[in-house]
Amino acid sequence: MVLGSEKKYLCLLCGMIIDNPDYCEYCGATSENIVPYEEE
């Protein structure tokens, strides 16, 4: 299985890991509540 290199983002409001840095599709948060997520 090959993992893509696209960045992930963390929504600070609902805690979901998302692909869009500008809008959370789960809770509707916008960019001020979304931060880059670093996978270890």
mmCIF file of the N, C-alpha and C atoms, coordinates in Angstrom:
data_MODEL
# 
_entry.id   MODEL 
# 
loop_
_atom_site.group_PDB 
_atom_site.id 
_atom_site.type_symbol 
_atom_site.label_atom_id 
_atom_site.label_alt_id 
_atom_site.label_comp_id 
_atom_site.label_asym_id 
_atom_site.label_entity_id 
_atom_site.label_seq_id 
_atom_site.pdbx_PDB_ins_code 
_atom_site.Cartn_x 
_atom_site.Cartn_y 
_atom_site.Cartn_z 
_atom_site.occupancy 
_atom_site.B_iso_or_equiv 
_atom_site.pdbx_formal_charge 
_atom_site.auth_seq_id 
_atom_site.auth_comp_id 
_atom_site.auth_asym_id 
_atom_site.auth_atom_id 
_atom_site.pdbx_PDB_model_num 
ATOM 1   N N  . MET A 1 1  ? 0.845   -1.196 0.000  1.00 0.00 ? 1  MET A N  1 
ATOM 2   C CA . MET A 1 1  ? 0.000   0.000  0.000  1.00 0.00 ? 1  MET A CA 1 
ATOM 3   C C  . MET A 1 1  ? 0.880   1.245  0.000  1.00 0.00 ? 1  MET A C  1 
ATOM 4   N N  . VAL A 1 2  ? 0.621   2.143  -0.941 1.00 0.00 ? 2  VAL A N  1 
ATOM 5   C CA . VAL A 1 2  ? 1.407   3.360  -1.064 1.00 0.00 ? 2  VAL A CA 1 
ATOM 6   C C  . VAL A 1 2  ? 0.598   4.524  -0.519 1.00 0.00 ? 2  VAL A C  1 
ATOM 7   N N  . LEU A 1 3  ? 1.183   5.235  0.430  1.00 0.00 ? 3  LEU A N  1 
ATOM 8   C CA . LEU A 1 3  ? 0.502   6.386  1.005  1.00 0.00 ? 3  LEU A CA 1 
ATOM 9   C C  . LEU A 1 3  ? 0.825   7.627  0.191  1.00 0.00 ? 3  LEU A C  1 
ATOM 10  N N  . GLY A 1 4  ? -0.192  8.439  -0.057 1.00 0.00 ? 4  GLY A N  1 
ATOM 11  C CA . GLY A 1 4  ? 0.019   9.683  -0.780 1.00 0.00 ? 4  GLY A CA 1 
ATOM 12  C C  . GLY A 1 4  ? 0.758   10.682 0.084  1.00 0.00 ? 4  GLY A C  1 
ATOM 13  N N  . SER A 1 5  ? 1.268   11.722 -0.536 1.00 0.00 ? 5  SER A N  1 
ATOM 14  C CA . SER A 1 5  ? 2.032   12.722 0.207  1.00 0.00 ? 5  SER A CA 1 
ATOM 15  C C  . SER A 1 5  ? 1.210   13.971 0.513  1.00 0.00 ? 5  SER A C  1 
ATOM 16  N N  . GLU A 1 6  ? -0.108  13.883 0.301  1.00 0.00 ? 6  GLU A N  1 
ATOM 17  C CA . GLU A 1 6  ? -0.928  15.067 0.575  1.00 0.00 ? 6  GLU A CA 1 
ATOM 18  C C  . GLU A 1 6  ? -0.933  15.373 2.063  1.00 0.00 ? 6  GLU A C  1 
ATOM 19  N N  . LYS A 1 7  ? -0.962  16.657 2.384  1.00 0.00 ? 7  LYS A N  1 
ATOM 20  C CA . LYS A 1 7  ? -0.959  17.043 3.788  1.00 0.00 ? 7  LYS A CA 1 
ATOM 21  C C  . LYS A 1 7  ? -2.313  16.777 4.415  1.00 0.00 ? 7  LYS A C  1 
ATOM 22  N N  . LYS A 1 8  ? -2.271  16.523 5.713  1.00 0.00 ? 8  LYS A N  1 
ATOM 23  C CA . LYS A 1 8  ? -3.495  16.384 6.486  1.00 0.00 ? 8  LYS A CA 1 
ATOM 24  C C  . LYS A 1 8  ? -3.595  17.566 7.433  1.00 0.00 ? 8  LYS A C  1 
ATOM 25  N N  . TYR A 1 9  ? -4.795  17.858 7.855  1.00 0.00 ? 9  TYR A N  1 
ATOM 26  C CA . TYR A 1 9  ? -5.038  18.986 8.748  1.00 0.00 ? 9  TYR A CA 1 
ATOM 27  C C  . TYR A 1 9  ? -5.903  18.535 9.902  1.00 0.00 ? 9  TYR A C  1 
ATOM 28  N N  . LEU A 1 10 ? -5.720  19.176 11.046 1.00 0.00 ? 10 LEU A N  1 
ATOM 29  C CA . LEU A 1 10 ? -6.474  18.859 12.251 1.00 0.00 ? 10 LEU A CA 1 
ATOM 30  C C  . LEU A 1 10 ? -7.446  19.991 12.546 1.00 0.00 ? 10 LEU A C  1 
ATOM 31  N N  . CYS A 1 11 ? -8.712  19.628 12.704 1.00 0.00 ? 11 CYS A N  1 
ATOM 32  C CA . CYS A 1 11 ? -9.704  20.625 13.101 1.00 0.00 ? 11 CYS A CA 1 
ATOM 33  C C  . CYS A 1 11 ? -9.679  20.756 14.616 1.00 0.00 ? 11 CYS A C  1 
ATOM 34  N N  . LEU A 1 12 ? -9.441  21.977 15.083 1.00 0.00 ? 12 LEU A N  1 
ATOM 35  C CA . LEU A 1 12 ? -9.346  22.198 16.527 1.00 0.00 ? 12 LEU A CA 1 
ATOM 36  C C  . LEU A 1 12 ? -10.712 22.160 17.211 1.00 0.00 ? 12 LEU A C  1 
ATOM 37  N N  . LEU A 1 13 ? -11.786 22.325 16.447 1.00 0.00 ? 13 LEU A N  1 
ATOM 38  C CA . LEU A 1 13 ? -13.114 22.333 17.050 1.00 0.00 ? 13 LEU A CA 1 
ATOM 39  C C  . LEU A 1 13 ? -13.636 20.925 17.298 1.00 0.00 ? 13 LEU A C  1 
ATOM 40  N N  . CYS A 1 14 ? -13.526 20.052 16.286 1.00 0.00 ? 14 CYS A N  1 
ATOM 41  C CA . CYS A 1 14 ? -14.098 18.713 16.453 1.00 0.00 ? 14 CYS A CA 1 
ATOM 42  C C  . CYS A 1 14 ? -13.055 17.614 16.552 1.00 0.00 ? 14 CYS A C  1 
ATOM 43  N N  . GLY A 1 15 ? -11.776 17.943 16.267 1.00 0.00 ? 15 GLY A N  1 
ATOM 44  C CA . GLY A 1 15 ? -10.711 16.961 16.416 1.00 0.00 ? 15 GLY A CA 1 
ATOM 45  C C  . GLY A 1 15 ? -10.545 15.998 15.256 1.00 0.00 ? 15 GLY A C  1 
ATOM 46  N N  . MET A 1 16 ? -11.276 16.199 14.183 1.00 0.00 ? 16 MET A N  1 
ATOM 47  C CA . MET A 1 16 ? -11.175 15.300 13.038 1.00 0.00 ? 16 MET A CA 1 
ATOM 48  C C  . MET A 1 16 ? -9.955  15.637 12.189 1.00 0.00 ? 16 MET A C  1 
ATOM 49  N N  . ILE A 1 17 ? -9.390  14.596 11.550 1.00 0.00 ? 17 ILE A N  1 
ATOM 50  C CA . ILE A 1 17 ? -8.296  14.790 10.607 1.00 0.00 ? 17 ILE A CA 1 
ATOM 51  C C  . ILE A 1 17 ? -8.923  14.963 9.228  1.00 0.00 ? 17 ILE A C  1 
ATOM 52  N N  . ILE A 1 18 ? -8.599  16.067 8.576  1.00 0.00 ? 18 ILE A N  1 
ATOM 53  C CA . ILE A 1 18 ? -9.236  16.414 7.307  1.00 0.00 ? 18 ILE A CA 1 
ATOM 54  C C  . ILE A 1 18 ? -8.194  16.737 6.243  1.00 0.00 ? 18 ILE A C  1 
ATOM 55  N N  . ASP A 1 19 ? -8.655  16.867 4.995  1.00 0.00 ? 19 ASP A N  1 
ATOM 56  C CA . ASP A 1 19 ? -7.758  17.146 3.877  1.00 0.00 ? 19 ASP A CA 1 
ATOM 57  C C  . ASP A 1 19 ? -7.758  18.609 3.463  1.00 0.00 ? 19 ASP A C  1 
ATOM 58  N N  . ASN A 1 20 ? -8.753  19.348 3.884  1.00 0.00 ? 20 ASN A N  1 
ATOM 59  C CA . ASN A 1 20 ? -8.933  20.725 3.426  1.00 0.00 ? 20 ASN A CA 1 
ATOM 60  C C  . ASN A 1 20 ? -8.528  21.708 4.520  1.00 0.00 ? 20 ASN A C  1 
ATOM 61  N N  . PRO A 1 21 ? -7.524  22.572 4.259  1.00 0.00 ? 21 PRO A N  1 
ATOM 62  C CA . PRO A 1 21 ? -7.062  23.499 5.302  1.00 0.00 ? 21 PRO A CA 1 
ATOM 63  C C  . PRO A 1 21 ? -8.002  24.682 5.532  1.00 0.00 ? 21 PRO A C  1 
ATOM 64  N N  . ASP A 1 22 ? -9.007  24.827 4.690  1.00 0.00 ? 22 ASP A N  1 
ATOM 65  C CA . ASP A 1 22 ? -9.872  26.007 4.756  1.00 0.00 ? 22 ASP A CA 1 
ATOM 66  C C  . ASP A 1 22 ? -11.266 25.737 5.303  1.00 0.00 ? 22 ASP A C  1 
ATOM 67  N N  . TYR A 1 23 ? -11.679 24.459 5.304  1.00 0.00 ? 23 TYR A N  1 
ATOM 68  C CA . TYR A 1 23 ? -13.054 24.144 5.712  1.00 0.00 ? 23 TYR A CA 1 
ATOM 69  C C  . TYR A 1 23 ? -13.130 22.716 6.240  1.00 0.00 ? 23 TYR A C  1 
ATOM 70  N N  . CYS A 1 24 ? -13.747 22.554 7.404  1.00 0.00 ? 24 CYS A N  1 
ATOM 71  C CA . CYS A 1 24 ? -13.952 21.211 7.958  1.00 0.00 ? 24 CYS A CA 1 
ATOM 72  C C  . CYS A 1 24 ? -15.316 20.706 7.521  1.00 0.00 ? 24 CYS A C  1 
ATOM 73  N N  . GLU A 1 25 ? -15.322 19.585 6.782  1.00 0.00 ? 25 GLU A N  1 
ATOM 74  C CA . GLU A 1 25 ? -16.588 19.047 6.301  1.00 0.00 ? 25 GLU A CA 1 
ATOM 75  C C  . GLU A 1 25 ? -17.403 18.374 7.401  1.00 0.00 ? 25 GLU A C  1 
ATOM 76  N N  . TYR A 1 26 ? -16.796 18.166 8.560  1.00 0.00 ? 26 TYR A N  1 
ATOM 77  C CA . TYR A 1 26 ? -17.515 17.510 9.659  1.00 0.00 ? 26 TYR A CA 1 
ATOM 78  C C  . TYR A 1 26 ? -18.288 18.494 10.522 1.00 0.00 ? 26 TYR A C  1 
ATOM 79  N N  . CYS A 1 27 ? -17.669 19.625 10.870 1.00 0.00 ? 27 CYS A N  1 
ATOM 80  C CA . CYS A 1 27 ? -18.342 20.554 11.784 1.00 0.00 ? 27 CYS A CA 1 
ATOM 81  C C  . CYS A 1 27 ? -18.499 21.958 11.210 1.00 0.00 ? 27 CYS A C  1 
ATOM 82  N N  . GLY A 1 28 ? -17.932 22.202 10.028 1.00 0.00 ? 28 GLY A N  1 
ATOM 83  C CA . GLY A 1 28 ? -18.104 23.503 9.394  1.00 0.00 ? 28 GLY A CA 1 
ATOM 84  C C  . GLY A 1 28 ? -17.098 24.564 9.818  1.00 0.00 ? 28 GLY A C  1 
ATOM 85  N N  . ALA A 1 29 ? -16.071 24.172 10.574 1.00 0.00 ? 29 ALA A N  1 
ATOM 86  C CA . ALA A 1 29 ? -15.045 25.128 10.992 1.00 0.00 ? 29 ALA A CA 1 
ATOM 87  C C  . ALA A 1 29 ? -14.314 25.684 9.772  1.00 0.00 ? 29 ALA A C  1 
ATOM 88  N N  . THR A 1 30 ? -13.804 26.903 9.911  1.00 0.00 ? 30 THR A N  1 
ATOM 89  C CA . THR A 1 30 ? -13.036 27.505 8.830  1.00 0.00 ? 30 THR A CA 1 
ATOM 90  C C  . THR A 1 30 ? -11.561 27.599 9.226  1.00 0.00 ? 30 THR A C  1 
ATOM 91  N N  . SER A 1 31 ? -10.741 28.182 8.345  1.00 0.00 ? 31 SER A N  1 
ATOM 92  C CA . SER A 1 31 ? -9.286  28.084 8.451  1.00 0.00 ? 31 SER A CA 1 
ATOM 93  C C  . SER A 1 31 ? -8.706  28.521 9.788  1.00 0.00 ? 31 SER A C  1 
ATOM 94  N N  . GLU A 1 32 ? -9.352  29.436 10.495 1.00 0.00 ? 32 GLU A N  1 
ATOM 95  C CA . GLU A 1 32 ? -8.776  29.869 11.778 1.00 0.00 ? 32 GLU A CA 1 
ATOM 96  C C  . GLU A 1 32 ? -8.810  28.770 12.842 1.00 0.00 ? 32 GLU A C  1 
ATOM 97  N N  . ASN A 1 33 ? -9.604  27.723 12.614 1.00 0.00 ? 33 ASN A N  1 
ATOM 98  C CA . ASN A 1 33 ? -9.682  26.608 13.559 1.00 0.00 ? 33 ASN A CA 1 
ATOM 99  C C  . ASN A 1 33 ? -9.044  25.333 13.029 1.00 0.00 ? 33 ASN A C  1 
ATOM 100 N N  . ILE A 1 34 ? -8.267  25.452 11.943 1.00 0.00 ? 34 ILE A N  1 
ATOM 101 C CA . ILE A 1 34 ? -7.645  24.284 11.325 1.00 0.00 ? 34 ILE A CA 1 
ATOM 102 C C  . ILE A 1 34 ? -6.134  24.490 11.281 1.00 0.00 ? 34 ILE A C  1 
ATOM 103 N N  . VAL A 1 35 ? -5.394  23.478 11.732 1.00 0.00 ? 35 VAL A N  1 
ATOM 104 C CA . VAL A 1 35 ? -3.937  23.556 11.767 1.00 0.00 ? 35 VAL A CA 1 
ATOM 105 C C  . VAL A 1 35 ? -3.339  22.357 11.037 1.00 0.00 ? 35 VAL A C  1 
ATOM 106 N N  . PRO A 1 36 ? -2.107  22.490 10.514 1.00 0.00 ? 36 PRO A N  1 
ATOM 107 C CA . PRO A 1 36 ? -1.460  21.342 9.874  1.00 0.00 ? 36 PRO A CA 1 
ATOM 108 C C  . PRO A 1 36 ? -1.305  20.187 10.850 1.00 0.00 ? 36 PRO A C  1 
ATOM 109 N N  . TYR A 1 37 ? -1.498  18.966 10.355 1.00 0.00 ? 37 TYR A N  1 
ATOM 110 C CA . TYR A 1 37 ? -1.378  17.762 11.172 1.00 0.00 ? 37 TYR A CA 1 
ATOM 111 C C  . TYR A 1 37 ? -0.156  16.995 10.714 1.00 0.00 ? 37 TYR A C  1 
ATOM 112 N N  . GLU A 1 38 ? 0.756   16.748 11.638 1.00 0.00 ? 38 GLU A N  1 
ATOM 113 C CA . GLU A 1 38 ? 1.978   16.028 11.295 1.00 0.00 ? 38 GLU A CA 1 
ATOM 114 C C  . GLU A 1 38 ? 1.841   14.575 11.714 1.00 0.00 ? 38 GLU A C  1 
ATOM 115 N N  . GLU A 1 39 ? 1.881   13.666 10.737 1.00 0.00 ? 39 GLU A N  1 
ATOM 116 C CA . GLU A 1 39 ? 1.816   12.247 11.054 1.00 0.00 ? 39 GLU A CA 1 
ATOM 117 C C  . GLU A 1 39 ? 3.206   11.760 11.420 1.00 0.00 ? 39 GLU A C  1 
ATOM 118 N N  . GLU A 1 40 ? 3.296   11.022 12.520 1.00 0.00 ? 40 GLU A N  1 
ATOM 119 C CA . GLU A 1 40 ? 4.597   10.503 12.959 1.00 0.00 ? 40 GLU A CA 1 
ATOM 120 C C  . GLU A 1 40 ? 4.791   9.078  12.469 1.00 0.00 ? 40 GLU A C  1 
# 
